Amino acid sequence: MAAKRREMVPMGLLWGAGIATIVILIVILAYILAKGLPLISWHFLTTNPGVRGQTGAGIYSTIVATVAVTGVALLVAAPLSVGGAIYLNEYTRENLLRKVIRQAAEVLAGIPSIIIGLFGFLFFVIYLLPYTGGWSVLSAGLTLAFMVLPISLRISEEALKAVPGELREGSLGLGATKWQSITTVVLPTALPGIITGLILGMGRAIGETAAILLTAGGALGVIQSLRDPACPMTLYIYNILTEYNDTSAAYGTAAVLIIAILAITFITDWLMNRYTKKLQGL
Amino acid sequence: MAVTFNRAVRTLQRSGTRDVGERFIQLILLVCAISSIFAIFLIIVFVFSQGVPFLAEAGSSFLTKSVWLPADSFAAGTWGVFPIILGSLIVTLGAVAIGAPLGIACAVFLAEIAPPAVRRVLVPSVSALAGVPSVVYGFFALLVIVPWIRGQFGGFGTSVLACWIILSVMILPTIISVSTDAVRAVPREYKEGSLAMGATRWQTIRSVLIPAASSGIMASVILGMGRAIGETMAVLLVAGNSVTIPSSIFAPVSTLTATIALEMGYATGAHQQALFAMGVVLFVFIMILTGLANLASRRRVTF
């Protein structure tokens, strides 16, 4: 009994750490949502930002910019990551190449976004200026693709690895070629996992700021083409905080971002649970 | 199951021999797979092409001198980034000192103690914490933590302490998720053996689980360190960004990441190259940390 009482302190601290983590999240989200949600209205979402953050304006062009930049990033990163994961899981055994590629993806995921931003600035904004238009949606999106790639590659690979070998063997045994069994049996089975990876990569792209700061240009008008400079929501928050006196629009923008991130968390959580259950049923 | 089976049969009936096609597809997939390697190669080539010549020209004084006067033209002595590197290290180590104990405790709680109901809340909370954009963390810190520090301790509020607090929260998800995996990976037999010998739950956690998971926990802390040293937006907003060696934890500080982000907007010529050189320094730090994390997670603990 004495031993049990002596344990109450360390066990209490472990409980405290777990609860504290939840509380920290709730405090941050509640603070921003409490101040930001009242600002969100149809008008706020569909009106362009005013000059120097004047009140009463909206964030329409920054939402468009975020969607466009994220879209470009996914368009490039999705085929590369899913294709790469298929190659790693279906066409190679555990060998040196596979180890090197997995290590490379891990290193890529660990490179700070500001360094990727420096690279994006040099390569896409300066070097490829005639094609990307300099600071632009295209430059920012292509830069972000470098960050989305390792995330969705790793999760797609996990998803493919979880597909039972019997399914492949069954398909191959029926005479299907390797590619046929991949497209008709393996990919449909792994789809929820692959989509989870892409959505998480999308979340990374939506929330990224540092790389955007160096590549997007920050213009507040509605983009007419992918070669126009733009100001995604995250960059808009930063610009409001550092340049404007009235920070209320930043609360509204941050609240929109947080709602998007929460939606992503719930959807991926739900998809992964479904995927695990589905595989158990096979 | 039946659906996928039927689909396979149907595809089979349509197919002839497509050996060339299969080869071609395999080639394309290989290109996709090596794109990560190619990406790293590109990043290194471009960032280093600007940074390394500058480092070579400025020499060791770039790393050891304390005067940073980027507005001047290239003149020896005005490109000292020592306070900035020191700032990055101070900010990182403090954040890890706060975040690591909390994160490891939370991981042990999550892996061993948490009832399923609590776990169902905690797991998505950790992923949500990982998903919150860094500019939003910086926003929160700037409007809540910075005024609090200003009110309690005086000064501007933008300070080392503000960076420590917000960064310690931002590295939690990394430390928690990697540490949780490490604790979960400890073989059941160790735990059961310890409990069977009459050890209490806490004794088992302290003397068996944590030592057995120590290499993974160490890796999680190093990865958290990498996250902290590479973090830009939150630090940029709350550090104060003055290029001096901070005299106290309430004094402003500048870091490699924040300086690059702040000055890239208007830097030209040698100044711009100096910022790329700082990027190279940061990159080397990250590579060292990644290597250490790999070493740590490979180390085997035997009993």
Interface residues (C-beta under 8 A of the other chain):
Chain A: A3 K4 E7 P10 M11 L13 L14 W15 G16 A17 G18 A20 T21 I22 I24 L25 I28 L29 Y31 I32 P79 L80 S81 V82 G83 G84 A85 I86 Y87 L88 Y91 V100 I101 A104 A105 E106 V107 L108 G110 I111 P112 S113 I114 I115 I116 G117 L118 F119 F121 L122 F123 Y127 F146 L149 P150 L153 L167 G170 S171 L174 G175 A176 T177 K178 W179 Q180 S181 T183 T184 V185 P188 T189 G203 I206 G207 E208 T209 A210 L213 L214 T234 L235 I237 Y238 L241 T242 T247 A250 A254 L257 I258 I261 L262 I264 T265 F266 T268 D269 L282
Chain B: M1 T4 F5 R7 A8 V9 T11 L12 S15 R18 G21 E22 I25 Q26 I28 L29 L30 V31 C32 A33 I34 S35 S36 I37 A39 I40 L42 I43 F46 V47 S49 Q50 L102 G103 A105 C106 V108 F109 L110 I113 A114 V118 V121 L122 V123 P124 S125 V126 S127 A128 L129 G131 V132 P133 S134 V135 V136 Y137 G138 F139 F140 L142 L143 V144 V169 L172 I176 T200 R201 W202 I205 R206 L223 G226 I229 G230 E231 T232 M233 L236 L237 T257 I260 A261 M264 G265 L275 F276 G279 L282 F283 I286 M287 L289 T290
